[in-house]
């Protein structure tokens, strides 16, 4: 017998992860950026990513260079 979807199953498709975070990550990857899940990151002098606190953004030298965007699709208008 198939399992009946619960409240968590139904609302998961309408949450911030699906509607905001995943599309933003996909767009940034399309633009040539990479991302990392830093949920378990530690901070300070011996931190896992070298940041003092969560307010510092990690940009590598490659991130700061010019990006070739000639192969990206033309922007499309979005209507709500």
N, CA, C and O atoms as a CHARMM CRD file, in Angstrom:
* protein
*
  320
    1    1 UNK  N      0.84300  -1.17600   0.00000 PROA 1      0.00000
    2    1 UNK  CA     0.00000   0.00000   0.00000 PROA 1      0.00000
    3    1 UNK  C      0.89300   1.24700   0.00000 PROA 1      0.00000
    4    1 UNK  O      1.80200   1.34900   0.82400 PROA 1      0.00000
    5    2 UNK  N      0.64300   2.20500  -0.92300 PROA 2      0.00000
    6    2 UNK  CA     1.47300   3.41300  -0.97900 PROA 2      0.00000
    7    2 UNK  C      1.30300   4.27100   0.26400 PROA 2      0.00000
    8    2 UNK  O      0.23000   4.32600   0.86400 PROA 2      0.00000
    9    3 UNK  N      2.37800   4.93200   0.63200 PROA 3      0.00000
   10    3 UNK  CA     2.36500   5.80300   1.81000 PROA 3      0.00000
   11    3 UNK  C      1.60700   7.08400   1.47700 PROA 3      0.00000
   12    3 UNK  O      1.76800   7.63000   0.38500 PROA 3      0.00000
   13    4 UNK  N      0.79000   7.56300   2.39700 PROA 4      0.00000
   14    4 UNK  CA     0.07000   8.82500   2.23900 PROA 4      0.00000
   15    4 UNK  C      1.02800   9.96900   2.55000 PROA 4      0.00000
   16    4 UNK  O      1.67200   9.96500   3.59900 PROA 4      0.00000
   17    5 UNK  N      1.13100  10.95800   1.64600 PROA 5      0.00000
   18    5 UNK  CA     2.03900  12.08300   1.91700 PROA 5      0.00000
   19    5 UNK  C      1.64600  12.82600   3.18100 PROA 5      0.00000
   20    5 UNK  O      0.46600  13.06900   3.43300 PROA 5      0.00000
   21    6 UNK  N      2.64400  13.18300   3.96800 PROA 6      0.00000
   22    6 UNK  CA     2.40600  13.94700   5.18200 PROA 6      0.00000
   23    6 UNK  C      2.54900  15.43800   4.93600 PROA 6      0.00000
   24    6 UNK  O      2.84800  15.86500   3.82100 PROA 6      0.00000
   25    7 UNK  N      2.33600  16.22200   5.97300 PROA 7      0.00000
   26    7 UNK  CA     2.43400  17.67500   5.86900 PROA 7      0.00000
   27    7 UNK  C      3.82900  18.08300   5.41000 PROA 7      0.00000
   28    7 UNK  O      3.96500  18.98500   4.58300 PROA 7      0.00000
   29    8 UNK  N      4.86100  17.43700   5.93200 PROA 8      0.00000
   30    8 UNK  CA     6.23200  17.76100   5.53700 PROA 8      0.00000
   31    8 UNK  C      6.48700  17.51300   4.05900 PROA 8      0.00000
   32    8 UNK  O      7.20300  18.27600   3.41100 PROA 8      0.00000
   33    9 UNK  N      5.90500  16.45000   3.53000 PROA 9      0.00000
   34    9 UNK  CA     6.07300  16.14300   2.11000 PROA 9      0.00000
   35    9 UNK  C      5.41800  17.20500   1.24000 PROA 9      0.00000
   36    9 UNK  O      5.97700  17.60500   0.21900 PROA 9      0.00000
   37   10 UNK  N      4.25000  17.65700   1.63200 PROA 10     0.00000
   38   10 UNK  CA     3.49700  18.62800   0.84400 PROA 10     0.00000
   39   10 UNK  C      4.14700  20.00400   0.90900 PROA 10     0.00000
   40   10 UNK  O      4.30900  20.65700  -0.12200 PROA 10     0.00000
   41   11 UNK  N      4.51800  20.45100   2.09900 PROA 11     0.00000
   42   11 UNK  CA     5.06600  21.79800   2.25400 PROA 11     0.00000
   43   11 UNK  C      6.51000  21.90000   1.79200 PROA 11     0.00000
   44   11 UNK  O      6.98300  23.00800   1.53800 PROA 11     0.00000
   45   12 UNK  N      7.23100  20.78700   1.67400 PROA 12     0.00000
   46   12 UNK  CA     8.63200  20.83100   1.26600 PROA 12     0.00000
   47   12 UNK  C      8.79600  21.45400  -0.11500 PROA 12     0.00000
   48   12 UNK  O      9.81400  22.09100  -0.38400 PROA 12     0.00000
   49   13 UNK  N      7.82200  21.28300  -0.98600 PROA 13     0.00000
   50   13 UNK  CA     7.90000  21.85200  -2.32400 PROA 13     0.00000
   51   13 UNK  C      7.64200  23.34200  -2.37200 PROA 13     0.00000
   52   13 UNK  O      7.80000  23.95100  -3.43000 PROA 13     0.00000
   53   14 UNK  N      7.25000  23.95300  -1.26200 PROA 14     0.00000
   54   14 UNK  CA     6.93500  25.37200  -1.22900 PROA 14     0.00000
   55   14 UNK  C      7.83500  26.13500  -0.26800 PROA 14     0.00000
   56   14 UNK  O      7.52800  27.26800   0.10300 PROA 14     0.00000
   57   15 UNK  N      8.92000  25.53700   0.12800 PROA 15     0.00000
   58   15 UNK  CA     9.79700  26.16700   1.10200 PROA 15     0.00000
   59   15 UNK  C     10.88700  27.01400   0.46800 PROA 15     0.00000
   60   15 UNK  O     11.02900  27.06100  -0.75400 PROA 15     0.00000
   61   16 UNK  N     11.65500  27.68400   1.32100 PROA 16     0.00000
   62   16 UNK  CA    12.73000  28.56500   0.88000 PROA 16     0.00000
   63   16 UNK  C     13.79800  27.81800   0.09100 PROA 16     0.00000
   64   16 UNK  O     14.36000  28.36600  -0.85700 PROA 16     0.00000
   65   17 UNK  N     14.08500  26.57600   0.46700 PROA 17     0.00000
   66   17 UNK  CA    15.11000  25.80600  -0.23400 PROA 17     0.00000
   67   17 UNK  C     14.75200  25.63500  -1.70800 PROA 17     0.00000
   68   17 UNK  O     15.57000  25.91600  -2.58400 PROA 17     0.00000
   69   18 UNK  N     13.53500  25.17500  -1.98000 PROA 18     0.00000
   70   18 UNK  CA    13.11700  24.88600  -3.34900 PROA 18     0.00000
   71   18 UNK  C     12.84600  26.15400  -4.15000 PROA 18     0.00000
   72   18 UNK  O     13.18000  26.22600  -5.33300 PROA 18     0.00000
   73   19 UNK  N     12.24200  27.15300  -3.51200 PROA 19     0.00000
   74   19 UNK  CA    11.82700  28.35100  -4.23700 PROA 19     0.00000
   75   19 UNK  C     12.89600  29.42500  -4.35000 PROA 19     0.00000
   76   19 UNK  O     12.84200  30.24600  -5.26600 PROA 19     0.00000
   77   20 UNK  N     13.87100  29.44100  -3.44000 PROA 20     0.00000
   78   20 UNK  CA    14.85600  30.52300  -3.42400 PROA 20     0.00000
   79   20 UNK  C     16.28700  30.00300  -3.55300 PROA 20     0.00000
   80   20 UNK  O     17.00700  30.37700  -4.47900 PROA 20     0.00000
   81   21 UNK  N     16.69200  29.15000  -2.63300 PROA 21     0.00000
   82   21 UNK  CA    18.10500  28.76400  -2.56400 PROA 21     0.00000
   83   21 UNK  C     18.57100  27.94100  -3.75900 PROA 21     0.00000
   84   21 UNK  O     19.59200  28.26600  -4.36500 PROA 21     0.00000
   85   22 UNK  N     17.84900  26.89200  -4.10800 PROA 22     0.00000
   86   22 UNK  CA    18.29000  26.04500  -5.22300 PROA 22     0.00000
   87   22 UNK  C     18.30200  26.79500  -6.55900 PROA 22     0.00000
   88   22 UNK  O     19.25500  26.63300  -7.32200 PROA 22     0.00000
   89   23 UNK  N     17.28300  27.61200  -6.87700 PROA 23     0.00000
   90   23 UNK  CA    17.37600  28.39100  -8.12100 PROA 23     0.00000
   91   23 UNK  C     18.53200  29.39300  -8.10900 PROA 23     0.00000
   92   23 UNK  O     19.16500  29.61400  -9.14200 PROA 23     0.00000
   93   24 UNK  N     18.81400  30.00100  -6.95600 PROA 24     0.00000
   94   24 UNK  CA    19.92700  30.94900  -6.87100 PROA 24     0.00000
   95   24 UNK  C     21.25900  30.23700  -7.08700 PROA 24     0.00000
   96   24 UNK  O     22.13000  30.75100  -7.78900 PROA 24     0.00000
   97   25 UNK  N     21.42200  29.06900  -6.49400 PROA 25     0.00000
   98   25 UNK  CA    22.65000  28.29000  -6.68100 PROA 25     0.00000
   99   25 UNK  C     22.80600  27.89600  -8.14100 PROA 25     0.00000
  100   25 UNK  O     23.90300  27.98500  -8.69300 PROA 25     0.00000
  101   26 UNK  N     21.72500  27.46300  -8.76900 PROA 26     0.00000
  102   26 UNK  CA    21.77600  27.07700 -10.18400 PROA 26     0.00000
  103   26 UNK  C     22.17000  28.25600 -11.05900 PROA 26     0.00000
  104   26 UNK  O     22.95900  28.09200 -11.99000 PROA 26     0.00000
  105   27 UNK  N     21.63800  29.44000 -10.78000 PROA 27     0.00000
  106   27 UNK  CA    21.97900  30.63100 -11.55600 PROA 27     0.00000
  107   27 UNK  C     23.44600  31.00000 -11.37500 PROA 27     0.00000
  108   27 UNK  O     24.13400  31.29900 -12.35100 PROA 27     0.00000
  109   28 UNK  N     23.92800  30.98200 -10.14000 PROA 28     0.00000
  110   28 UNK  CA    25.33200  31.30400  -9.89200 PROA 28     0.00000
  111   28 UNK  C     26.26300  30.30600 -10.56400 PROA 28     0.00000
  112   28 UNK  O     27.31400  30.69500 -11.07300 PROA 28     0.00000
  113   29 UNK  N     25.89800  29.02000 -10.57600 PROA 29     0.00000
  114   29 UNK  CA    26.70900  28.02300 -11.26700 PROA 29     0.00000
  115   29 UNK  C     26.70100  28.26500 -12.77200 PROA 29     0.00000
  116   29 UNK  O     27.72200  28.07700 -13.43300 PROA 29     0.00000
  117   30 UNK  N     25.56900  28.67800 -13.31600 PROA 30     0.00000
  118   30 UNK  CA    25.48500  29.01100 -14.73300 PROA 30     0.00000
  119   30 UNK  C     26.42500  30.16600 -15.07000 PROA 30     0.00000
  120   30 UNK  O     26.97900  30.22400 -16.16800 PROA 30     0.00000
  121   31 UNK  N     26.60000  31.07500 -14.12800 PROA 31     0.00000
  122   31 UNK  CA    27.48900  32.22000 -14.32100 PROA 31     0.00000
  123   31 UNK  C     28.94700  31.89200 -14.02300 PROA 31     0.00000
  124   31 UNK  O     29.80900  32.76600 -14.11700 PROA 31     0.00000
  125   32 UNK  N     29.23100  30.64100 -13.66600 PROA 32     0.00000
  126   32 UNK  CA    30.61100  30.22700 -13.44800 PROA 32     0.00000
  127   32 UNK  C     31.06800  30.18500 -12.01200 PROA 32     0.00000
  128   32 UNK  O     32.24000  29.90000 -11.76200 PROA 32     0.00000
  129   33 UNK  N     30.20200  30.45400 -11.05400 PROA 33     0.00000
  130   33 UNK  CA    30.56500  30.42100  -9.64600 PROA 33     0.00000
  131   33 UNK  C     30.41900  28.99500  -9.12300 PROA 33     0.00000
  132   33 UNK  O     29.71400  28.17600  -9.71300 PROA 33     0.00000
  133   34 UNK  N     31.07900  28.71300  -8.03500 PROA 34     0.00000
  134   34 UNK  CA    30.89800  27.43800  -7.34700 PROA 34     0.00000
  135   34 UNK  C     30.38900  27.74500  -5.94000 PROA 34     0.00000
  136   34 UNK  O     30.57100  28.84800  -5.42400 PROA 34     0.00000
  137   35 UNK  N     29.75500  26.75900  -5.34100 PROA 35     0.00000
  138   35 UNK  CA    29.26900  26.94400  -3.98100 PROA 35     0.00000
  139   35 UNK  C     29.65800  25.74100  -3.14100 PROA 35     0.00000
  140   35 UNK  O     29.99100  24.67700  -3.66300 PROA 35     0.00000
  141   36 UNK  N     29.60900  25.93100  -1.83500 PROA 36     0.00000
  142   36 UNK  CA    29.90400  24.84500  -0.90500 PROA 36     0.00000
  143   36 UNK  C     28.91100  24.92000   0.24300 PROA 36     0.00000
  144   36 UNK  O     28.51200  26.01100   0.65200 PROA 36     0.00000
  145   37 UNK  N     28.51800  23.78600   0.75500 PROA 37     0.00000
  146   37 UNK  CA    27.64800  23.73500   1.91400 PROA 37     0.00000
  147   37 UNK  C     28.52800  23.87500   3.15100 PROA 37     0.00000
  148   37 UNK  O     29.27800  22.95900   3.48800 PROA 37     0.00000
  149   38 UNK  N     28.44100  25.00200   3.82000 PROA 38     0.00000
  150   38 UNK  CA    29.28900  25.27900   4.98200 PROA 38     0.00000
  151   38 UNK  C     28.51700  25.17400   6.29100 PROA 38     0.00000
  152   38 UNK  O     28.83900  25.85300   7.26700 PROA 38     0.00000
  153   39 UNK  N     27.49900  24.32100   6.30600 PROA 39     0.00000
  154   39 UNK  CA    26.68200  24.15600   7.51000 PROA 39     0.00000
  155   39 UNK  C     27.53900  23.79400   8.72000 PROA 39     0.00000
  156   39 UNK  O     27.30300  24.30300   9.81600 PROA 39     0.00000
  157   40 UNK  N     28.51700  22.93500   8.53800 PROA 40     0.00000
  158   40 UNK  CA    29.34500  22.48100   9.66200 PROA 40     0.00000
  159   40 UNK  C     30.65900  23.25500   9.76200 PROA 40     0.00000
  160   40 UNK  O     31.59300  22.80000  10.42300 PROA 40     0.00000
  161   41 UNK  N     30.74100  24.40900   9.11900 PROA 41     0.00000
  162   41 UNK  CA    31.97300  25.20800   9.13100 PROA 41     0.00000
  163   41 UNK  C     32.30500  25.67100  10.53800 PROA 41     0.00000
  164   41 UNK  O     31.41700  25.96900  11.33600 PROA 41     0.00000
  165   42 UNK  N     33.59700  25.72700  10.82900 PROA 42     0.00000
  166   42 UNK  CA    34.06500  26.30900  12.08900 PROA 42     0.00000
  167   42 UNK  C     34.80400  27.60200  11.77000 PROA 42     0.00000
  168   42 UNK  O     35.36700  27.74200  10.68500 PROA 42     0.00000
  169   43 UNK  N     34.80700  28.54000  12.69800 PROA 43     0.00000
  170   43 UNK  CA    35.39300  29.85800  12.48200 PROA 43     0.00000
  171   43 UNK  C     36.60900  30.06700  13.36400 PROA 43     0.00000
  172   43 UNK  O     36.86800  29.29600  14.28800 PROA 43     0.00000
  173   44 UNK  N     37.35000  31.12100  13.06300 PROA 44     0.00000
  174   44 UNK  CA    38.48400  31.49700  13.87800 PROA 44     0.00000
  175   44 UNK  C     39.81100  31.12900  13.23100 PROA 44     0.00000
  176   44 UNK  O     39.87200  30.74600  12.06300 PROA 44     0.00000
  177   45 UNK  N     40.85100  31.25300  14.00800 PROA 45     0.00000
  178   45 UNK  CA    42.22400  31.04100  13.51500 PROA 45     0.00000
  179   45 UNK  C     42.40800  29.65900  12.89200 PROA 45     0.00000
  180   45 UNK  O     43.11700  29.53000  11.89400 PROA 45     0.00000
  181   46 UNK  N     41.79900  28.64600  13.44500 PROA 46     0.00000
  182   46 UNK  CA    41.93100  27.28500  12.93700 PROA 46     0.00000
  183   46 UNK  C     40.62300  26.79600  12.31200 PROA 46     0.00000
  184   46 UNK  O     40.33100  25.60000  12.31800 PROA 46     0.00000
  185   47 UNK  N     39.84600  27.72700  11.77600 PROA 47     0.00000
  186   47 UNK  CA    38.55400  27.37900  11.18900 PROA 47     0.00000
  187   47 UNK  C     38.69800  26.56100   9.92400 PROA 47     0.00000
  188   47 UNK  O     39.75700  26.55200   9.29700 PROA 47     0.00000
  189   48 UNK  N     37.64900  25.88400   9.55500 PROA 48     0.00000
  190   48 UNK  CA    37.68200  24.96400   8.41600 PROA 48     0.00000
  191   48 UNK  C     37.83500  25.67100   7.07100 PROA 48     0.00000
  192   48 UNK  O     38.40200  25.09500   6.14300 PROA 48     0.00000
  193   49 UNK  N     37.34100  26.91200   6.94200 PROA 49     0.00000
  194   49 UNK  CA    37.40400  27.62200   5.65900 PROA 49     0.00000
  195   49 UNK  C     38.25000  28.88500   5.72600 PROA 49     0.00000
  196   49 UNK  O     38.38000  29.59600   4.72900 PROA 49     0.00000
  197   50 UNK  N     38.82700  29.17300   6.89100 PROA 50     0.00000
  198   50 UNK  CA    39.68900  30.34100   7.02200 PROA 50     0.00000
  199   50 UNK  C     38.96300  31.64800   7.29700 PROA 50     0.00000
  200   50 UNK  O     39.56500  32.71900   7.21900 PROA 50     0.00000
  201   51 UNK  N     37.67500  31.57300   7.61700 PROA 51     0.00000
  202   51 UNK  CA    36.93700  32.80300   7.91400 PROA 51     0.00000
  203   51 UNK  C     36.89300  33.03300   9.42800 PROA 51     0.00000
  204   51 UNK  O     36.86700  32.08500  10.21300 PROA 51     0.00000
  205   52 UNK  N     36.88600  34.30600   9.81900 PROA 52     0.00000
  206   52 UNK  CA    36.76900  34.65300  11.23100 PROA 52     0.00000
  207   52 UNK  C     35.32600  34.53800  11.71200 PROA 52     0.00000
  208   52 UNK  O     35.07500  34.18700  12.86500 PROA 52     0.00000
  209   53 UNK  N     34.36400  34.84200  10.80800 PROA 53     0.00000
  210   53 UNK  CA    32.95300  34.76900  11.17200 PROA 53     0.00000
  211   53 UNK  C     32.11700  34.54100   9.91700 PROA 53     0.00000
  212   53 UNK  O     32.64200  34.55900   8.80400 PROA 53     0.00000
  213   54 UNK  N     30.82200  34.32900  10.09800 PROA 54     0.00000
  214   54 UNK  CA    29.93500  34.00200   8.98400 PROA 54     0.00000
  215   54 UNK  C     29.65900  35.19500   8.07800 PROA 54     0.00000
  216   54 UNK  O     29.05200  35.02100   7.02100 PROA 54     0.00000
  217   55 UNK  N     30.07500  36.37800   8.44700 PROA 55     0.00000
  218   55 UNK  CA    29.82600  37.56800   7.63900 PROA 55     0.00000
  219   55 UNK  C     30.87100  37.76400   6.53600 PROA 55     0.00000
  220   55 UNK  O     30.65800  38.56500   5.62600 PROA 55     0.00000
  221   56 UNK  N     31.97000  37.06000   6.60300 PROA 56     0.00000
  222   56 UNK  CA    33.00200  37.17100   5.57000 PROA 56     0.00000
  223   56 UNK  C     32.64900  36.27800   4.38700 PROA 56     0.00000
  224   56 UNK  O     32.26700  35.12100   4.56300 PROA 56     0.00000
  225   57 UNK  N     32.77800  36.82200   3.18600 PROA 57     0.00000
  226   57 UNK  CA    32.50700  36.07800   1.96500 PROA 57     0.00000
  227   57 UNK  C     33.81200  35.48700   1.45800 PROA 57     0.00000
  228   57 UNK  O     34.86100  36.12700   1.53800 PROA 57     0.00000
  229   58 UNK  N     33.75100  34.27500   0.94200 PROA 58     0.00000
  230   58 UNK  CA    34.94800  33.63500   0.41100 PROA 58     0.00000
  231   58 UNK  C     35.00200  33.87400  -1.09100 PROA 58     0.00000
  232   58 UNK  O     34.14000  33.39900  -1.83000 PROA 58     0.00000
  233   59 UNK  N     36.01100  34.60800  -1.54300 PROA 59     0.00000
  234   59 UNK  CA    36.25200  34.81700  -2.96600 PROA 59     0.00000
  235   59 UNK  C     37.67900  34.38700  -3.26700 PROA 59     0.00000
  236   59 UNK  O     38.63100  34.89500  -2.67500 PROA 59     0.00000
  237   60 UNK  N     37.81500  33.46100  -4.18000 PROA 60     0.00000
  238   60 UNK  CA    39.15500  33.02600  -4.57200 PROA 60     0.00000
  239   60 UNK  C     39.65700  33.94100  -5.68100 PROA 60     0.00000
  240   60 UNK  O     38.85300  34.64400  -6.29200 PROA 60     0.00000
  241   61 UNK  N     40.96400  33.95700  -5.96400 PROA 61     0.00000
  242   61 UNK  CA    41.48200  34.79300  -7.05300 PROA 61     0.00000
  243   61 UNK  C     40.76500  34.54400  -8.38300 PROA 61     0.00000
  244   61 UNK  O     40.56200  35.47900  -9.15700 PROA 61     0.00000
  245   62 UNK  N     40.38300  33.30200  -8.65300 PROA 62     0.00000
  246   62 UNK  CA    39.67300  33.00500  -9.89500 PROA 62     0.00000
  247   62 UNK  C     38.30500  33.68300  -9.92600 PROA 62     0.00000
  248   62 UNK  O     37.82900  34.06100 -10.99600 PROA 62     0.00000
  249   63 UNK  N     37.66900  33.84100  -8.76300 PROA 63     0.00000
  250   63 UNK  CA    36.36900  34.49000  -8.69600 PROA 63     0.00000
  251   63 UNK  C     36.45900  35.97200  -9.03600 PROA 63     0.00000
  252   63 UNK  O     35.48400  36.55900  -9.50500 PROA 63     0.00000
  253   64 UNK  N     37.60100  36.57300  -8.80700 PROA 64     0.00000
  254   64 UNK  CA    37.75300  38.01100  -8.99000 PROA 64     0.00000
  255   64 UNK  C     38.11200  38.39600 -10.42000 PROA 64     0.00000
  256   64 UNK  O     38.07500  39.57800 -10.76400 PROA 64     0.00000
  257   65 UNK  N     38.46000  37.41800 -11.26300 PROA 65     0.00000
  258   65 UNK  CA    38.84400  37.69600 -12.64200 PROA 65     0.00000
  259   65 UNK  C     37.64600  37.99100 -13.52600 PROA 65     0.00000
  260   65 UNK  O     36.49500  37.87800 -13.10400 PROA 65     0.00000
  261   66 UNK  N     37.94100  38.37000 -14.75400 PROA 66     0.00000
  262   66 UNK  CA    36.87600  38.62000 -15.72800 PROA 66     0.00000
  263   66 UNK  C     36.20200  37.30900 -16.09000 PROA 66     0.00000
  264   66 UNK  O     36.84800  36.26400 -16.15800 PROA 66     0.00000
  265   67 UNK  N     34.91400  37.37300 -16.31900 PROA 67     0.00000
  266   67 UNK  CA    34.15400  36.19000 -16.69500 PROA 67     0.00000
  267   67 UNK  C     33.70200  36.32600 -18.13700 PROA 67     0.00000
  268   67 UNK  O     33.24200  37.38700 -18.56000 PROA 67     0.00000
  269   68 UNK  N     33.83600  35.24300 -18.88500 PROA 68     0.00000
  270   68 UNK  CA    33.35400  35.21000 -20.25700 PROA 68     0.00000
  271   68 UNK  C     31.87800  34.86300 -20.22700 PROA 68     0.00000
  272   68 UNK  O     31.50600  33.74200 -19.88300 PROA 68     0.00000
  273   69 UNK  N     31.04200  35.81300 -20.58500 PROA 69     0.00000
  274   69 UNK  CA    29.60100  35.60000 -20.55400 PROA 69     0.00000
  275   69 UNK  C     29.01500  35.54100 -21.95900 PROA 69     0.00000
  276   69 UNK  O     27.79800  35.61600 -22.12800 PROA 69     0.00000
  277   70 UNK  N     29.86500  35.40700 -22.95600 PROA 70     0.00000
  278   70 UNK  CA    29.37600  35.42600 -24.33500 PROA 70     0.00000
  279   70 UNK  C     28.48600  34.24000 -24.66800 PROA 70     0.00000
  280   70 UNK  O     27.65700  34.33100 -25.57300 PROA 70     0.00000
  281   71 UNK  N     28.64100  33.13200 -23.95900 PROA 71     0.00000
  282   71 UNK  CA    27.83800  31.95300 -24.26300 PROA 71     0.00000
  283   71 UNK  C     26.56800  31.84200 -23.42200 PROA 71     0.00000
  284   71 UNK  O     25.84700  30.85000 -23.52700 PROA 71     0.00000
  285   72 UNK  N     26.28300  32.84500 -22.58900 PROA 72     0.00000
  286   72 UNK  CA    25.07700  32.81400 -21.77300 PROA 72     0.00000
  287   72 UNK  C     23.86800  33.21000 -22.61100 PROA 72     0.00000
  288   72 UNK  O     23.98900  34.02100 -23.52800 PROA 72     0.00000
  289   73 UNK  N     22.70700  32.64400 -22.30400 PROA 73     0.00000
  290   73 UNK  CA    21.50200  33.01000 -23.05600 PROA 73     0.00000
  291   73 UNK  C     21.12100  34.46300 -22.80200 PROA 73     0.00000
  292   73 UNK  O     21.47300  35.04100 -21.77400 PROA 73     0.00000
  293   74 UNK  N     20.40400  35.03800 -23.74600 PROA 74     0.00000
  294   74 UNK  CA    19.91500  36.40500 -23.59000 PROA 74     0.00000
  295   74 UNK  C     18.92000  36.45400 -22.42400 PROA 74     0.00000
  296   74 UNK  O     18.16100  35.50700 -22.22100 PROA 74     0.00000
  297   75 UNK  N     18.92000  37.54800 -21.66100 PROA 75     0.00000
  298   75 UNK  CA    17.94400  37.68200 -20.56600 PROA 75     0.00000
  299   75 UNK  C     16.51400  37.60700 -21.09200 PROA 75     0.00000
  300   75 UNK  O     16.21400  38.08300 -22.18700 PROA 75     0.00000
  301   76 UNK  N     15.65400  37.01100 -20.30800 PROA 76     0.00000
  302   76 UNK  CA    14.24700  36.89700 -20.67100 PROA 76     0.00000
  303   76 UNK  C     13.41100  37.66100 -19.64600 PROA 76     0.00000
  304   76 UNK  O     13.71700  37.66000 -18.45400 PROA 76     0.00000
  305   77 UNK  N     12.36200  38.30600 -20.12400 PROA 77     0.00000
  306   77 UNK  CA    11.44300  38.99300 -19.21300 PROA 77     0.00000
  307   77 UNK  C     10.65200  37.94500 -18.44300 PROA 77     0.00000
  308   77 UNK  O     10.26000  36.91400 -18.99100 PROA 77     0.00000
  309   78 UNK  N     10.42900  38.22100 -17.18400 PROA 78     0.00000
  310   78 UNK  CA     9.66500  37.32400 -16.31900 PROA 78     0.00000
  311   78 UNK  C      8.45400  38.08700 -15.82700 PROA 78     0.00000
  312   78 UNK  O      8.57900  39.19300 -15.30200 PROA 78     0.00000
  313   79 UNK  N      7.28400  37.50000 -15.99500 PROA 79     0.00000
  314   79 UNK  CA     6.08300  38.14500 -15.47800 PROA 79     0.00000
  315   79 UNK  C      5.51200  37.29800 -14.34600 PROA 79     0.00000
  316   79 UNK  O      5.56700  36.06900 -14.36700 PROA 79     0.00000
  317   80 UNK  N      4.97200  37.98800 -13.37300 PROA 80     0.00000
  318   80 UNK  CA     4.43000  37.27600 -12.21200 PROA 80     0.00000
  319   80 UNK  C      2.97700  36.90700 -12.41900 PROA 80     0.00000
  320   80 UNK  O      2.36200  36.30200 -11.54100 PROA 80     0.00000
